Amino acid sequence: MITVLSGPIGTLANQFFESRKLSQPTFSDLSLKPARISRKTLSLKMAQVAQNPSQQQKVIITNKYGNKLVGILHESGTKEIVILCHGLRSTKEDDIIKNLAAALENAGVSSFRFDFTGNGESEGSFEFGHYWREVDDLHDVVQHFHGANHKVIAIIGHSKGGSVVLLYASKHHDIKTVVNLSGRYDLKAGLEERLGKDYLERIMKDGFIDVMQSGSFDYRVTLESLMDRLDTNMHEACLQIDKECRVLTVHGSSDPVIPVGDASEFAKIIPNHKLIIIEGADHSYTNHQDELASVVVNRIKEALVHFSNDV
């Protein structure tokens, strides 16, 4: 079951809710007038995809700091491309990211999934915070593909990646479709659960906190990276997003990591915003991958229509 809200909104109780079972993506789901769809353009794209089946290849992009970012290009033979961004302590091999790349392939849309600095195969040191540093990584990726005869029509991020794509839209205004999957609105929240109730006292004393997983060392949170997260204001940033930028926020109603209320906060302040709540979904959309993919592909098809009408 999916709940759809069009934003910006005040309180959820004052909104009109549309709940429905989600089927295969169709253009009727997008509420677009038939006259606005360039059927000839879309038919040509589909024919081109049929002649050029999707291929995957590793692409390495050097960021502004000199680190090599490693990603996988899913090339479907079209100029338009979507960039996929993973979350905290994750990689381009995350199930959500890989499943979305596969769904976009099936829809005939090229995509690129990559590892942020210090994650997966990419160079550099992992940092707990450094949200704006990841915005820089994403910008370098976007610029690479703009210079490689592609047009980035959308950026999609999950969890921390969701916050990153919103921050990107607040700083750069070259992408008109942004998809935030379970991003965090209040970056001061969730720290006690991860670092312990006395985390601030401990990190001020020692300068770092080592996070353990199943009794083994997982990663280190430095004072610098923690303060970077605490100083990143999602509310102020989202107020800088252009009205022309179409933002979709998707969140699971049963997310135990980032509360669904964060999604409604984004909907209150982002002007050109749509909120979709997937009923029963957790943070990783464990049992709702098909619903998530269908929602995202619908949005990307809409982005393709806007792009075709603009060129």
C-alpha positions, -999 to +999 in steps of 0.1 A: +000+000+000+013+034-009+003+068+004+009+098-020+012+134-007+018+164-029+038+191-011+046+214+004+024+204+033+015+217+067+004+187+088-003+152+075-038+154+090-048+182+068-038+165+036-057+146+010-044+110+010-044+088-021-038+052-011-036+025-037-019-008-046+010-001-070+010-020-103+035-017-131+046+019-138+024+036-164+023+072-176-012+075-163+003+071-128+022+103-134-010+125-139+004+140-171-017+153-199-013+132-230-005+163-251+027+168-231+041+134-239+064+133-269+054+098-280+076+100-311+106+108-290+099+081-265+093+055-292+126+064-308+143+059-274+127+025-269+137+015-304+173+026-297+173+006-265+162-025-284+191-021-308+216-013-280+210-037-251+223-025-217+260-031-209+278-027-176+313-013-173+335+000-146+342+037-147+367+056-126+363+093-120+389+114-102+373+139-078+385+174-070+405+162-041+425+137-062+407+105-051+395+080-076+358+073-074+348+038-087+314+032-102+294+009-126+278+024-157+247+006-168+246+018-204+213+015-222+223+034-253+205+066-244+220+101-238+199+105-206+214+090-174+205+087-137+231+088-109+225+065-079+240+074-044+244+049-015+240+056+022+262+056+053+285+026+056+272+013+023+284+010-013+273+008-049+267-029-043+238-022-018+207-042-028+186-010-031+211+006-054+216-025-076+179-032-078+171+003-089+199+001-115+183-031-128+148-016-128+161+014-148+178-010-172+144-027-178+129+007-185+157+015-210+173+042-189+211+044-184+224+047-148+256+051-128+261+038-093+293+047-075+312+046-042+316+079-023+351+087-011+364+061+015+336+037+007+337+005-014+363+006-041+368+043-041+400+059-027+402+080+005+393+076+041+358+069+053+343+098+073+311+097+094+300+131+084+314+152+055+280+155+038+292+184+017+323+165+007+300+138-007+281+166-025+314+175-041+319+138-052+285+138-067+291+171-085+323+156-100+304+126-112+277+148-128+303+169-145+320+138-159+289+126-176+279+160-189+313+160-206+309+125-218+279+131-241+254+122-215+227+143-198+221+136-161+183+139-158+180+128-121+200+120-090+187+094-065+201+088-030+192+064-002+195+072+035+226+095+039+227+096+001+191+110+002+203+139+023+233+143+000+212+146-032+190+173-014+221+192-004+233+190-040+201+205-052+205+233-027+240+242-039+239+233-076+209+240-098+216+218-128+195+188-120+158+191-122+147+158-108+159+147-073+147+115-055+153+112-018+149+077-004+146+077+034+169+106+039+174+122+073+160+156+080+174+162+115+211+152+114+214+157+152+190+128+156+200+091+156+234+097+172+227+083+207+215+050+191+247+047+171+273+062+195+258+059+229+241+084+252+273+100+264+288+103+229+295+140+230+313+139+264+334+109+252+344+124+219+352+157+234+375+139+258+392+114+235+387+131+201+371+100+186+347+071+192+352+036+178+320+020+167+318-017+173+298-042+153+292-077+169+321-071+192+345-061+164+358-027+153+336-013+125+347+023+120+360+054+138+340+086+143+363+116+147+354+149+164+358+167+131+334+144+112+308+144+140+308+182+141+305+183+104+273+163+107+260+184+136+267+216+116+249+205+085+215+221+085+191+203+062+162+227+068+182+258+057+197+239+028+163+227+015+150+263+015+176+270-012+163+243-037+148+259-068+111+258-074+118+243-108+135+213-092+110+184-089+118+165-056+103+131-047+107+118-012+100+081-006+099+067+029+088+035+046+061+038+073+080+012+095+115+026+092+133+020+125+164+039+115+151+072+103+115+080+114+089+086+087+083+120+103+115+132+087+099+128+053+070+150+062+094+177+074+110+178+039+075+180+024+067+211+045+096+232+032+104+220-004+081+238-028+080+214-058+077+182-037+059+149-037+059+125-008+052+088-011+050+066+020+053+029+014+032+012+040+051-014+061+085-008+045+116-006+067+147+014+061+161-010+036+128-017+019+135-054+026+101-067+015+092-038-007+119-037-034+094-040-062+072-012-049+102+011-045+115+003-079+081+010-095+077+043-078+112+054-088+109+043-124+076+062-127+094+093-115+123+088-140+098+083-168+083+116-158+117+132-159+123+118-194+091+135-206+101+168-191+136+165-207+121+156-241+098+186-239+126+209-230+150+200-258 
